[in-house]
Amino acid sequence: MPNLGVGIVGLPNVGKSTLFNALTRAGALAANYPFATIEKNVGVVPLPDERLVKLAQVFKKGDRTPPVVPTHVEFVDIAGLVRGAHRGEGLGNQFLGHVREVAAIAHVIRAFEDENVVHVEGSVNPLRDVETIETELALADLGVLERRLEKLKKSARVNKADREELSLLAPLYDWLAEGRALRRFPLPEGEAGRRLKALFRQLGLITAKPLIYVANVAESDLPEGTGNPYVEELKKRAQEEGAELVVVSAKLEAELSELSEEEARELLAAYGLSEPGLFRLVRTAYRALDLVTFFTAGEKEVRAWTVRRGTKAPEAAGEIHSDMERGFIRAEVIPWEKLVEAGGWARAREKGWVRTEGKDYAIQDGDVMLVLFNV
């Protein structure tokens, strides 16, 4: 499975661990003082997907409905960052090391007033908090690039590959120095763009990772934070950054995670919500990672699988089992809704809705796939 790690970051005491606990019920320590989270906590969160339930109904036999297995997103709760982290302040070095390991960033920002919850900066100011975090991340990336460029300048005189890398990386330093995140850097066309993307990953450049802003609001500000001036500021910031904003109440999400399904529905309805905010966060994270879901479906099991957009059929088959990729012959593919409409594989084939795809086929979101292979 591709790297699905989403790092939950932010200043200390903004609700990161409370949110993480609600996401995973993993019991990560949530306490009202900085650095309650010292070691990173990792939780695997199922991706809510109604398509699985509808597909399972197709293969129901008598009273038995096949089990469904959703795909998932991995969330990592990372120690709170403080000003000066790029120099090792607070838990800076540890924090930055963990952030480099994830594929996307969910930046939790406090957008509520509560005199009983300490703010590390002394007051609630979301834009200041965003700047603090993003400045530290940019300075960390500048440090990485500076060291890499110095090394390349020495070797580029005699090494063509290093000269090419130097020409690709040099503009990034200037871009970052002007206070702009690398995720907004205009990538060149063709092979140069692909090479630069690979260098982003190779060097662990944090500001190149997809970003989600998570506004942690009071329960009274739900469902969308309308009328909360902090949320309005963050919406504008997200638009400028080309990022998505998810509004949640970490406190409410924590309460919901402790309730039965029926009790949770009643509490959600009281706040005008159709689902927990965490479901929106998980789906937003999935989009930010540029992932698609395909399915395998039959009487024994209906399962969702995750691949990066553009993944070819043999590699997708390899997510199911390595033998399938190694011995891939072809795949039978049908959109999930057409399989549901047909009522099963046999009727779908009769209608001519099942396609035969070869090794160059790129998996589409919602495909149901039957792999033919020989090992």
Kinemage of the C-alpha trace (Angstrom):
@kinemage 1
@onewidth
@group {chain A} dominant
@subgroup {mainchain}
@vectorlist {calphas} color= white
{ca met a 1} P 0.000 0.000 0.000
{ca pro a 2} L 1.313 3.515 -0.749
{ca asn a 3} L 2.463 5.709 2.101
{ca leu a 4} L -0.786 7.012 3.583
{ca gly a 5} L 0.697 8.778 6.595
{ca val a 6} L -0.919 12.110 7.498
{ca gly a 7} L 0.916 13.985 10.232
{ca ile a 8} L -1.264 15.903 12.699
{ca val a 9} L 0.796 18.982 13.548
{ca gly a 10} L 0.354 22.290 15.334
{ca leu a 11} L 1.449 24.281 18.343
{ca pro a 12} L 1.283 22.539 21.724
{ca asn a 13} L -2.154 22.434 23.314
{ca val a 14} L -4.314 23.204 20.262
{ca gly a 15} L -6.256 19.912 20.384
{ca lys a 16} L -4.043 17.641 18.262
{ca ser a 17} L -4.017 14.674 20.634
{ca thr a 18} L -7.707 15.063 21.504
{ca leu a 19} L -8.451 14.928 17.782
{ca phe a 20} L -6.132 11.959 17.309
{ca asn a 21} L -7.796 10.083 20.184
{ca ala a 22} L -11.176 10.610 18.554
{ca leu a 23} L -9.837 9.461 15.183
{ca thr a 24} L -8.290 6.274 16.435
{ca arg a 25} L -9.543 5.727 19.999
{ca ala a 26} L -5.887 4.881 20.569
{ca gly a 27} L -5.710 6.594 23.949
{ca ala a 28} L -2.841 8.919 23.085
{ca leu a 29} L -2.168 11.149 26.093
{ca ala a 30} L -4.159 14.395 25.871
{ca ala a 31} L -3.252 16.792 28.649
{ca asn a 32} L -3.460 20.525 29.282
{ca tyr a 33} L 0.259 21.264 29.087
{ca pro a 34} L 2.859 21.506 26.286
{ca phe a 35} L 4.635 18.377 25.021
{ca ala a 36} L 2.078 15.895 26.361
{ca thr a 37} L 2.855 13.991 23.162
{ca ile a 38} L 6.574 13.197 23.144
{ca glu a 39} L 6.714 9.999 21.107
{ca lys a 40} L 4.696 10.013 17.923
{ca asn a 41} L 1.453 8.033 18.075
{ca val a 42} L 0.250 6.211 14.966
{ca gly a 43} L -3.362 5.226 14.303
{ca val a 44} L -5.038 3.576 11.338
{ca val a 45} L -8.446 5.052 10.527
{ca pro a 46} L -10.940 3.303 8.200
{ca leu a 47} L -12.148 5.366 5.241
{ca pro a 48} L -15.970 5.586 5.360
{ca asp a 49} L -17.289 4.315 1.995
{ca glu a 50} L -20.958 3.518 1.341
{ca arg a 51} L -20.013 1.808 -1.931
{ca leu a 52} L -18.775 -1.187 0.062
{ca val a 53} L -22.183 -1.719 1.658
{ca lys a 54} L -23.995 -1.486 -1.694
{ca leu a 55} L -21.590 -3.930 -3.321
{ca ala a 56} L -21.970 -6.353 -0.424
{ca gln a 57} L -25.744 -6.437 -0.994
{ca val a 58} L -25.130 -7.669 -4.541
{ca phe a 59} L -23.400 -10.791 -3.244
{ca lys a 60} L -25.766 -11.532 -0.366
{ca lys a 61} L -26.823 -15.186 -0.206
{ca gly a 62} L -29.853 -15.837 1.978
{ca asp a 63} L -29.166 -14.302 5.356
{ca arg a 64} L -25.408 -14.051 4.779
{ca thr a 65} L -23.919 -10.785 3.557
{ca pro a 66} L -20.207 -10.960 2.751
{ca pro a 67} L -17.963 -9.055 5.157
{ca val a 68} L -16.704 -5.677 3.995
{ca val a 69} L -13.132 -4.492 4.496
{ca pro a 70} L -12.572 -0.740 4.055
{ca thr a 71} L -9.305 0.858 3.095
{ca his a 72} L -7.723 3.276 5.554
{ca val a 73} L -5.710 6.399 6.218
{ca glu a 74} L -2.833 6.401 8.678
{ca phe a 75} L -2.698 9.390 11.038
{ca val a 76} L 0.386 10.283 13.046
{ca asp a 77} L 0.063 12.491 16.135
{ca ile a 78} L 3.302 14.465 16.328
{ca ala a 79} L 4.727 16.433 19.266
{ca gly a 80} L 3.732 20.111 19.365
{ca leu a 81} L 6.008 22.589 17.640
{ca val a 82} L 7.253 25.866 19.124
{ca arg a 83} L 9.061 28.892 17.795
{ca gly a 84} L 12.704 27.979 17.109
{ca ala a 85} L 12.037 24.293 16.398
{ca his a 86} L 14.294 24.351 13.311
{ca arg a 87} L 17.149 25.113 15.753
{ca gly a 88} L 16.051 22.268 18.040
{ca glu a 89} L 13.924 24.329 20.468
{ca gly a 90} L 11.314 22.353 22.402
{ca leu a 91} L 11.115 18.980 20.707
{ca gly a 92} L 11.960 20.535 17.352
{ca asn a 93} L 14.407 18.016 15.931
{ca gln a 94} L 12.199 15.080 16.848
{ca phe a 95} L 9.099 16.842 15.516
{ca leu a 96} L 10.685 17.703 12.184
{ca gly a 97} L 12.042 14.196 11.746
{ca his a 98} L 8.556 12.753 12.187
{ca val a 99} L 7.001 15.296 9.807
{ca arg a 100} L 9.483 14.337 7.076
{ca glu a 101} L 8.239 10.735 7.283
{ca val a 102} L 4.564 11.442 6.496
{ca ala a 103} L 2.996 12.008 3.072
{ca ala a 104} L 0.701 14.924 3.990
{ca ile a 105} L 0.155 17.391 6.826
{ca ala a 106} L -3.010 18.141 8.787
{ca his a 107} L -2.319 21.430 10.572
{ca val a 108} L -4.590 21.787 13.618
{ca ile a 109} L -5.216 25.393 14.625
{ca arg a 110} L -7.070 26.547 17.719
{ca ala a 111} L -10.029 28.727 16.762
{ca phe a 112} L -11.866 29.016 20.084
{ca glu a 113} L -11.516 30.992 23.317
{ca asp a 114} L -11.327 29.130 26.635
{ca glu a 115} L -9.569 30.609 29.648
{ca asn a 116} L -9.239 27.103 31.136
{ca val a 117} L -7.074 25.862 28.244
{ca val a 118} L -3.569 27.352 28.195
{ca his a 119} L -2.260 28.742 24.886
{ca val a 120} L 1.494 28.423 24.485
{ca glu a 121} L 1.698 31.944 22.951
{ca gly a 122} L -0.537 33.485 25.608
{ca ser a 123} L -3.499 34.337 23.361
{ca val a 124} L -5.647 32.870 20.569
{ca asn a 125} L -4.494 34.124 17.160
{ca pro a 126} L -4.852 31.509 14.393
{ca leu a 127} L -2.975 33.388 11.663
{ca arg a 128} L -0.035 34.004 13.989
{ca asp a 129} L -0.046 30.318 14.911
{ca val a 130} L -0.133 29.298 11.238
{ca glu a 131} L 2.802 31.602 10.499
{ca thr a 132} L 4.769 30.199 13.440
{ca ile a 133} L 4.403 26.613 12.242
{ca glu a 134} L 4.911 27.326 8.547
{ca thr a 135} L 7.912 29.565 9.175
{ca glu a 136} L 9.565 26.787 11.159
{ca leu a 137} L 8.846 24.254 8.419
{ca ala a 138} L 10.198 26.582 5.741
{ca leu a 139} L 13.363 27.292 7.754
{ca ala a 140} L 13.866 23.556 8.216
{ca asp a 141} L 13.555 23.039 4.450
{ca leu a 142} L 15.951 25.928 3.802
{ca gly a 143} L 18.492 24.206 6.042
{ca val a 144} L 18.152 20.948 4.112
{ca leu a 145} L 18.488 22.713 0.762
{ca glu a 146} L 21.431 24.817 1.898
{ca arg a 147} L 23.390 21.713 2.920
{ca arg a 148} L 22.477 19.900 -0.288
{ca leu a 149} L 23.372 22.847 -2.525
{ca glu a 150} L 26.749 23.300 -0.843
{ca lys a 151} L 27.562 19.659 -1.508
{ca leu a 152} L 26.383 19.837 -5.121
{ca lys a 153} L 28.385 22.977 -5.866
{ca lys a 154} L 31.557 21.074 -5.076
{ca ser a 155} L 30.725 17.969 -7.089
{ca ala a 156} L 28.926 19.648 -10.014
{ca arg a 157} L 32.231 20.644 -11.614
{ca val a 158} L 32.985 17.023 -12.484
{ca asn a 159} L 29.599 15.283 -12.300
{ca lys a 160} L 26.911 15.955 -14.913
{ca ala a 161} L 24.072 14.437 -12.815
{ca asp a 162} L 24.975 16.710 -9.903
{ca arg a 163} L 25.025 19.737 -12.219
{ca glu a 164} L 21.513 18.877 -13.365
{ca glu a 165} L 20.318 18.437 -9.778
{ca leu a 166} L 21.909 21.754 -8.807
{ca ser a 167} L 20.015 23.553 -11.577
{ca leu a 168} L 16.751 22.010 -10.392
{ca leu a 169} L 17.224 22.741 -6.680
{ca ala a 170} L 18.748 26.242 -6.806
{ca pro a 171} L 15.426 28.016 -7.644
{ca leu a 172} L 13.745 26.254 -4.702
{ca tyr a 173} L 16.007 27.976 -2.201
{ca asp a 174} L 15.071 31.438 -3.522
{ca trp a 175} L 11.387 30.497 -3.544
{ca leu a 176} L 11.492 29.381 0.100
{ca ala a 177} L 13.560 32.388 1.151
{ca glu a 178} L 10.710 34.598 -0.094
{ca gly a 179} L 8.346 32.870 2.336
{ca arg a 180} L 6.540 30.607 -0.120
{ca ala a 181} L 5.863 26.915 0.442
{ca leu a 182} L 7.295 24.448 -2.067
{ca arg a 183} L 3.857 22.933 -2.690
{ca arg a 184} L 3.103 26.148 -4.611
{ca phe a 185} L 6.311 26.005 -6.676
{ca pro a 186} L 5.516 25.867 -10.434
{ca leu a 187} L 6.934 22.514 -11.524
{ca pro a 188} L 8.598 22.376 -14.956
{ca glu a 189} L 7.072 20.184 -17.652
{ca gly a 190} L 8.088 16.620 -18.450
{ca glu a 191} L 11.037 14.761 -17.004
{ca ala a 192} L 12.380 17.782 -15.094
{ca gly a 193} L 9.105 18.067 -13.172
{ca arg a 194} L 9.067 14.361 -12.373
{ca arg a 195} L 12.679 14.526 -11.213
{ca leu a 196} L 11.933 17.513 -8.978
{ca lys a 197} L 8.990 15.690 -7.383
{ca ala a 198} L 11.282 12.752 -6.680
{ca leu a 199} L 13.799 15.119 -5.064
{ca phe a 200} L 11.047 16.554 -2.838
{ca arg a 201} L 10.467 13.041 -1.492
{ca gln a 202} L 14.143 12.069 -1.395
{ca leu a 203} L 15.131 15.135 0.623
{ca gly a 204} L 12.024 14.999 2.836
{ca leu a 205} L 11.074 18.599 2.042
{ca ile a 206} L 8.187 19.341 4.375
{ca thr a 207} L 6.620 22.374 2.669
{ca ala a 208} L 6.229 20.355 -0.545
{ca lys a 209} L 3.745 18.004 1.153
{ca pro a 210} L -0.020 18.427 0.667
{ca leu a 211} L -1.575 20.533 3.438
{ca ile a 212} L -4.947 20.449 5.191
{ca tyr a 213} L -5.937 23.128 7.689
{ca val a 214} L -8.065 21.837 10.584
{ca ala a 215} L -9.874 24.575 12.498
{ca asn a 216} L -10.617 23.331 16.019
{ca val a 217} L -13.707 25.270 17.099
{ca ala a 218} L -16.093 25.332 20.052
{ca glu a 219} L -19.176 23.101 19.754
{ca ser a 220} L -21.338 26.232 19.499
{ca asp a 221} L -19.579 27.138 16.210
{ca leu a 222} L -20.630 23.962 14.414
{ca pro a 223} L -21.317 22.890 11.746
{ca glu a 224} L -19.151 25.177 9.556
{ca gly a 225} L -17.791 27.790 11.940
{ca thr a 226} L -19.997 30.447 10.313
{ca gly a 227} L -19.669 33.723 12.190
{ca asn a 228} L -16.408 32.701 13.854
{ca pro a 229} L -13.884 35.372 12.756
{ca tyr a 230} L -10.981 32.968 13.305
{ca val a 231} L -12.493 30.469 10.858
{ca glu a 232} L -13.080 33.210 8.290
{ca glu a 233} L -9.397 34.177 8.511
{ca leu a 234} L -8.349 30.563 8.076
{ca lys a 235} L -10.658 30.068 5.077
{ca lys a 236} L -8.977 32.988 3.342
{ca arg a 237} L -5.528 31.632 4.220
{ca ala a 238} L -6.436 28.161 2.918
{ca gln a 239} L -7.630 29.612 -0.385
{ca glu a 240} L -4.365 31.531 -0.781
{ca glu a 241} L -2.378 28.346 -0.101
{ca gly a 242} L -4.506 26.138 -2.356
{ca ala a 243} L -5.244 24.018 0.729
{ca glu a 244} L -8.501 22.612 2.100
{ca leu a 245} L -10.005 23.644 5.430
{ca val a 246} L -11.913 21.222 7.654
{ca val a 247} L -13.882 22.619 10.619
{ca val a 248} L -14.189 20.289 13.607
{ca ser a 249} L -14.712 20.443 17.346
{ca ala a 250} L -12.108 18.105 18.817
{ca lys a 251} L -14.033 18.125 22.098
{ca leu a 252} L -17.259 16.992 20.411
{ca glu a 253} L -15.432 14.395 18.307
{ca ala a 254} L -13.924 12.963 21.493
{ca glu a 255} L -17.393 12.750 23.052
{ca leu a 256} L -18.812 11.052 19.949
{ca ser a 257} L -16.067 8.434 19.959
{ca glu a 258} L -17.237 7.262 23.392
{ca leu a 259} L -20.925 6.893 22.472
{ca ser a 260} L -22.949 4.095 20.909
{ca glu a 261} L -23.899 4.535 17.251
{ca glu a 262} L -27.459 5.568 18.119
{ca glu a 263} L -26.352 8.027 20.821
{ca ala a 264} L -23.765 9.502 18.453
{ca arg a 265} L -26.436 10.073 15.762
{ca glu a 266} L -28.632 11.901 18.265
{ca leu a 267} L -25.781 14.131 19.413
{ca leu a 268} L -24.770 14.917 15.821
{ca ala a 269} L -28.358 15.840 14.956
{ca ala a 270} L -28.440 18.239 17.908
{ca tyr a 271} L -25.589 20.174 16.260
{ca gly a 272} L -27.038 19.972 12.733
{ca leu a 273} L -24.449 17.439 11.575
{ca ser a 274} L -25.082 14.394 9.387
{ca glu a 275} L -21.746 12.764 10.210
{ca pro a 276} L -18.712 13.313 12.456
{ca gly a 277} L -16.285 15.983 11.308
{ca leu a 278} L -13.591 13.332 11.422
{ca phe a 279} L -15.194 11.552 8.450
{ca arg a 280} L -14.723 14.763 6.445
{ca leu a 281} L -11.127 14.973 7.630
{ca val a 282} L -10.372 11.378 6.585
{ca arg a 283} L -11.889 11.911 3.124
{ca thr a 284} L -10.089 15.248 2.726
{ca ala a 285} L -6.801 13.570 3.658
{ca tyr a 286} L -7.467 10.872 1.064
{ca arg a 287} L -7.957 13.522 -1.630
{ca ala a 288} L -4.872 15.423 -0.513
{ca leu a 289} L -2.793 12.266 -0.944
{ca asp a 290} L -4.185 11.909 -4.510
{ca leu a 291} L -5.384 8.373 -3.888
{ca val a 292} L -8.117 6.322 -5.557
{ca thr a 293} L -10.059 3.305 -4.332
{ca phe a 294} L -10.746 0.143 -6.297
{ca phe a 295} L -12.649 -2.916 -5.130
{ca thr a 296} L -12.619 -6.673 -5.231
{ca ala a 297} L -16.066 -8.174 -4.732
{ca gly a 298} L -17.561 -11.623 -4.414
{ca glu a 299} L -19.518 -13.890 -2.092
{ca lys a 300} L -16.588 -14.355 0.302
{ca glu a 301} L -15.644 -10.701 0.783
{ca val a 302} L -16.023 -7.146 -0.522
{ca arg a 303} L -12.823 -5.184 -0.018
{ca ala a 304} L -11.519 -1.700 -0.816
{ca trp a 305} L -7.927 -1.162 -1.942
{ca thr a 306} L -5.896 2.007 -2.228
{ca val a 307} L -3.480 3.092 -4.963
{ca arg a 308} L -2.108 6.402 -6.135
{ca arg a 309} L -3.946 8.024 -9.017
{ca gly a 310} L -2.487 6.814 -12.317
{ca thr a 311} L -1.417 3.396 -10.984
{ca lys a 312} L -1.435 0.720 -13.694
{ca ala a 313} L -3.461 -2.496 -13.355
{ca pro a 314} L -0.532 -4.889 -12.632
{ca glu a 315} L 0.742 -2.711 -9.777
{ca ala a 316} L -2.788 -2.430 -8.392
{ca ala a 317} L -3.096 -6.219 -8.593
{ca gly a 318} L 0.114 -6.382 -6.568
{ca glu a 319} L -1.684 -4.627 -3.695
{ca ile a 320} L -3.962 -7.665 -3.510
{ca his a 321} L -1.118 -10.187 -3.752
{ca ser a 322} L 2.422 -10.006 -5.103
{ca asp a 323} L 1.789 -13.132 -7.232
{ca met a 324} L -0.944 -11.258 -9.091
{ca glu a 325} L 1.462 -8.540 -10.166
{ca arg a 326} L 4.206 -10.978 -11.092
{ca gly a 327} L 1.913 -13.218 -13.147
{ca phe a 328} L -0.544 -10.559 -14.383
{ca ile a 329} L -2.282 -11.478 -17.649
{ca arg a 330} L -5.281 -9.139 -17.767
{ca ala a 331} L -8.032 -7.708 -15.603
{ca glu a 332} L -11.796 -7.694 -15.889
{ca val a 333} L -13.015 -4.253 -14.810
{ca ile a 334} L -16.414 -2.664 -14.238
{ca pro a 335} L -17.472 0.578 -12.489
{ca trp a 336} L -18.936 -0.278 -9.081
{ca glu a 337} L -22.343 1.273 -9.808
{ca lys a 338} L -22.743 -0.798 -12.993
{ca leu a 339} L -21.995 -3.987 -11.068
{ca val a 340} L -24.626 -3.006 -8.496
{ca glu a 341} L -27.116 -2.218 -11.282
{ca ala a 342} L -26.443 -5.548 -12.984
{ca gly a 343} L -26.773 -7.466 -9.733
{ca gly a 344} L -23.634 -9.537 -10.160
{ca trp a 345} L -20.765 -10.512 -12.436
{ca ala a 346} L -22.763 -12.923 -14.641
{ca arg a 347} L -25.465 -10.392 -15.563
{ca ala a 348} L -22.854 -7.649 -16.009
{ca arg a 349} L -21.013 -9.830 -18.555
{ca glu a 350} L -24.267 -10.584 -20.369
{ca lys a 351} L -24.907 -6.849 -20.692
{ca gly a 352} L -21.386 -6.263 -22.000
{ca trp a 353} L -20.495 -3.972 -19.108
{ca val a 354} L -17.351 -5.826 -18.041
{ca arg a 355} L -14.231 -4.636 -19.852
{ca thr a 356} L -10.988 -6.507 -20.399
{ca glu a 357} L -7.979 -4.310 -19.577
{ca gly a 358} L -4.263 -4.959 -20.033
{ca lys a 359} L -1.022 -3.883 -18.416
{ca asp a 360} L -1.266 -0.232 -19.488
{ca tyr a 361} L -4.671 0.409 -17.928
{ca ala a 362} L -4.683 3.084 -15.192
{ca ile a 363} L -7.017 2.212 -12.327
{ca gln a 364} L -9.966 4.585 -11.893
{ca asp a 365} L -11.675 5.411 -8.622
{ca gly a 366} L -14.609 3.051 -8.121
{ca asp a 367} L -13.366 0.261 -10.400
{ca val a 368} L -14.224 -3.291 -9.388
{ca met a 369} L -11.458 -5.571 -10.605
{ca leu a 370} L -11.097 -9.300 -11.183
{ca val a 371} L -7.465 -10.214 -11.893
{ca leu a 372} L -6.434 -13.052 -14.192
{ca phe a 373} L -2.873 -14.167 -13.526
{ca asn a 374} L -0.558 -17.140 -13.878
{ca val a 375} L 2.455 -17.889 -11.689
